[in-house]
Amino acid sequence: MQTEINVNVKQNDAARLSKGFPLISKEALVNENQLQKEGSVIRLLDEKNRFIAKGYYGRQNKGYGWVLTRKENEKVDQEFFNRRMKRAYDHRASFYKDKDTTAFRLFNGEGDGIGGLIIDHYDGYYVVSWYSKGIYQFKDYILHALTNTASVKGVYQKKRFDTKGKYIEEDDFLMGTEPSFPLIVKENGVNFAVHLNDGAMVGVFLDQRDVRKRIRDHYAKGKNVLNMFSYTGAFSIFAAVGGALKTTSVDLANRSLSKTIEQFSVNGIDHEAHDIIVEDVFKYFKYAIKKQLKFDLVILDPPSFAKSKKFTFSAAKDYKNLLKDTIEITEDNGVIVASTNSSAFDMKRFKSFIDMAFKESHINYKILEEFSLPGDFKTIDEYKEGNYLKVVFIKKLKI
């Protein structure tokens, strides 16, 4: 049985934690020196030693740990993790029944009651991502909970936490049978080639599923499409399947070329009919503006932070200017899909970037629709930062 450590929390933070806020920050603790070993179960008490919640100590960039339960007598044991996993599994019941979508998120951190833990499903194979040494200490409990709950072909893990002052990303095969790679999974009937053994990013970002479907079903047909920061070309594939005349995928990473070709190939699409460009995206913008290139549909999905030889991009500071460049190469009455996964600002602020970009470009616009995280990326109202994805479809109106 695990020893529980009493930790006192400052008054203002105690009130927030009592109302459901799940993150335990360093600043909230009266004396963080009480915490020695990551993975310790901690009893959070207010300054009058009244019980608030139980959590675990685990350092990641967001804080010092996460709340696990507000029930004083609930034990953090195998049965605890079994209950959390079963609840998460039941929430995704419709995904498990959907033969057209075989890649989705089973467990989404604090949204499913255990911050710092992510589990993704790929056609019976699972990838478990640990975001701190603290949550990693519960590894056996969590893996048993997974195999007790779901039918598991195999499990990979990704360690995404600091060790000896260095940030590491390791991936290991843990159990079951290893698949042949690429593993072909489906998303709304479209194929994706994924590599579960190839670093942190397996080949597709699952959180954009609804957006890709919308592009395929309602925006791509007959259009000339530009996909910026294209990674493995997932948006381009859906646009091509949706009847786009041509797609252009641009990304700085050298391997984006072979990865995008692979995605076209597993869907029976001739990649040579499309442009796949390995180049600094910011440099490509300058080229496209100089050559007066225009696109009917532009997908703009940069990382929160990006750095190349000549440019540094921060979504919080630079998205507006990036959008101004995008407006310049978008046809009149064309559509821009503006997306960000930055948790540094909310949708209201993101829309203010959009509004400023169009006003400074002296162009009118119309917001057509908005998207956030899909249903398998479960979030809680008490932790707004967890609902990080913001996507806005914008029509550039003719002057």
N, C-alpha and C positions, 0 to 999 in steps of 0.2 A: 504493500500500500504506500502511495506516495505521500511524503510529508508536505503539508501546506504551510506556506509562509504568510504571515500577516504583514500587510503593507498599507500604510496610511496615505490617504489622498487628500489634497487640498480642497477647501470648501467648494469653490466654484466648479472644479472638475468633478467632485463627488456628485453634485447636482446633475451634471450632464451625463455621467455614467449611469446614474439612477434612472434616467429617462430613456436609456437604450443606446447611448453612444458606445460603440464597441472598442475603440482604439485607446490603449493605455499609453499616454505620452510621458516622456521623461519629465516634462515640466509639471505634470499632475502629481507626481510623487513627492511626499514630504521628505523622504530620504531614500534616494535610489541606491545608496550603498548597501541597503538591506538585501538587494538582489545580487546573488553571486553566480548561480549556475543557470544557464539558459535551459528552458524546459521545465523549470520549477513551477508548480501550481501555486498561485498566489491568491490570498483572500484580501480583497480590497476593502478597507475600512475608512470611514470618514474620520475627522480629527477628534471625534468623541468616541471612537472605536466601535461605531455601529456598522454592521455588515452592509456592503453595497453589492458586491458581485465576486465571482471567482473567475480567474483568467490564468494565462500562462505568461511567463517571462521569455521573450524572444525578440532580439533586436533586429529590426529592419529599417529601411530608410524612413518609414512612416512613424515609427515609435518604438516603445519598449515592450509591447505585447498586446494581447487581445483578450477581451472578455469572452468567456465560454458559457457561463450560466449566471443567472441572478437568483438561483435557488440555493440557499445556504447549505442544504443537506444533500444536494446532488453531487455524487462522486464523479470525478474525472477518471473513468476507468474504461474497460473494453465495452461495456454496455452503453456508456455515454456516447462513444464514437459510433457504435452500431446504430443507435437511435438517430444521430445526426445524418449518417450516411443513408439510412432507409428513407428518412424524410426528403433528402435531396433526390434520391432515386425516384420516389413517388412523384415529385414535382416535375420530373422529366419523362413521365410515363408516355406522353404523346410522341416524344422523340424516339423512344425505343420501338414504338410501333410503326414509325414512318420509314418505309423502305426506300424512299427517295432522298432521305437525309440520314447518313450514317456517321456524321462527324458533328459533335456538339459538346457542350460543357456539362459535366455531371455535378461538379462541386465548385461553387464560386465564393471561396473565402468567407468573409464576414456575412455575406448575403445568405449563406447556408449555415451560419453559426460558428465557424472556425476560421478566423482571420489568419492569413499567411499560408493558406492551403488551397491549391487549385488542382482539380482533376478533370482532364479532358478525355473524351471517348472517341475512338477512331475504329469503327466497324469491329467492336469487340475487344480492341486493344486500348489500354489506358496509359495516359501520361500524367504522372503525379509531380507537381512542382512545389518544392519547399522554399519558402521565402525567408526563413530564419533557422538558425541552429536550434532555436527553441521548439518550433513545431516539428523539426526533424527528430527530436527526442521521442515523439509519439508515433514514430514510423510503424512499429509493429502493430500497435492498436489500429492505426488507420488502414494498413494493408489488409489486416484481418477483417475489418469492417467492410472494406471494398469487396473482398472475395466472398464474404458472408451474404452480401446484398445483391451483387450483380454476377452475371455469367462472364467470366474473364478469360480471354484467350492468352493475354500476356500483359505485362506491366513494365513501363519504363519510368525512370525518375529523372527530374532535372533539379539540381541543387542551385539555388540562386541566392546565396547569402555570402557574407564576408567570412573569410578565414584568414587569420593572422594579418589583418589589415588589407587584404586583397579581395576584390569582388570576383567571385568565381561563377562559372556556369558549366556544370558537369552534367552529363547524361549517362545513365547506366541502364542496362537491361536487368530487371529484378527477378521476374518469375514468369512461368508459362512457356509458351512457344514463340520463338522469334519469327516474325513474318518475313517474306521476301520484300525487298524494297525496289522501286517505290510501292508502297501500299496504296491501293486505289480506294478512295472513299467517295461518297456521293453527298452533294449538297443541292437540294431541290432538283434532283435528277441530273445534275452536271457532275462530271468526274473531277476529282482532285488527286494528284499524286503527292503523297506525304512521306516524309522520312523521319521517323520517330527517333532515330539514332544519330541525328545530324545537328547537334547543338540546340540552342534555346528555341529557335523558330523552325517548326517542322515543315512549313510550306504554305500555310494558309492561316489567316487570322479569322477565327470563328465568329468574332463579335460583329462582323460586317455582313452576316448572312442575309438579313432582311433587306439591306441596301442593295446587295448584288442582285437579289431576286427582282427588286423593283426596277433596277436598271434594265435587266433582261426583258421583263414583261411590259414595261411602259415607256422606256426612253431610248432604247438602242436602235430600233429598226430604222434602216436607211440612213443612219447617222455616221459622221466622221468623228471618231472618239479619241480623245487624248487621256491617257492614264498616267498621272505624274506620281513619283515615288511608288512605282508599280510593284516592287518586290518580286513576287513570282507571277504577276500578271493576272491575278484572280478576277479583278474587275474587267479586264480586257477579255477574258474567256467568256464571262457572262454577257458582255456586250456583243461579242461575236456570235454566241449562241442565239442571242436575241435579234440577230439580223443586221448588225452594224455593217455599213459598207466597208469600213476599215478601222482598225485600232492602231494606236501608236502608244507603246509602253516605254516609259523613260525612268531609269534608276541608275544610281551611281555604282552599285555593287556589280562586280564583274560576273558573279555567278547568276545574276538576274537573267542573263541571256539564256543560258542552258536551262534554268529552272522554268522560265516562261515558255520556251520551246517545248519542254516536257509537258506542261499543262495543256498547251494546244494539242499536242500529239495524242494524249490520253482521251481527248474528246473528238478525235478524228478530224481536226481542223488543220488546214495547211498553214503553217506558221509563216511561210514565205509570202503569203497574201497580206501579212500585217507587218508593221514596223516595230522592231524591238531594239531600243537604243540604250547603250551603256554610256551614260554621260552624267556629269553633274547637272542635276535638275535646274539649278539656278542659272547655269550657263546655257542650258537649252532654252529657258525662257527668253534670254537675251537674243539667241539665235532666231527663235520663232517670231519675236517682235520685229527684229531687223528684216526678216524675210517676209513679213506680213502674212504669216500662216494663220489660218482661222480654223476653228473646230466647232462642231455643232454641240458636242457634249464633252465637258472637261471634268475629270475626276481628280480632286485635289485632297489627298490624304497623307499629309506629311507626318513624320514622327513628332513627338512633343519637342524633341531637341535633335538637331542634326548638324554635323560639321563636315565640311569638305575643305579642300586646300585653300580656297579663297572666300568661303562663306560659312558663317555660323548662323543657325536658325533656331529661334526659340518661339514656340507657338504663342506664348503669352505676349511676346514683344513684337513679333514679325509677321504674324498671320495676315494682318491687314495689307501690308505691302505685297506679300505673296499673292493675295487675292486681287490686288490692283493689276499685277502682271497677267493674271489669269483672265481678268475681264478684257484685257487688250487683245488676247488671242481667241476670244470666244465670239462666234458669229452673233449678229443681232437675232434676237429671239432664241438664241442657244441657251443651253442649261449648264450650270456649274454645280457639281456635287461637292460642297465644301464640308470637309470632315476633320475632326480632331479628336484625339484620345487623351488630351491634356486634362488632368484633374485640377489644374491651377485656376480654372475659371469655369463658370456655369454657362448654360445656354443663353441666358440674357446678355452676358458679356460677349459671348461669341457672336450673337446677332448684332451687337454694337460694332464689332470689328467689320462685319459684313456691310453694315449701313455706312460706316465711315469710308470704306474702300470704294463703294459705289458713288457716294457723294463727292469724294475727292477726284473720282474719274469722270464726274459730271454725266453719269449714266443712271437711268431709272431701272428699277428691278422689281421683281415680284417673288416672294417666297412661296414656293409651290407646296412643299411638305417637309416634315422633320422626322428624324429617327433618333432613337437612343438604343440602349442595349437590348438584344433579343431576350425572349423569355427564359432561356436556359442560363443566362447570365444574371442570376437572381441578385437583387440588391435590397437594402432596407432604407426606409425613409429617414431613420436616425443617422445615417451615414451617407450624406449626399455625394461625398467624394467618390464613393464606390460606383456611382452611375456616371462614369467618366465620358462615355462616347456621345458625341454631338455631331449630327449630320443634317445639313440643310440643303435641299434642292432649290436652286435659285434660277429664275429666268431673267436673262439680260434683255431688257426691253429695247425695242428699236427706237432710236432718237426721233 
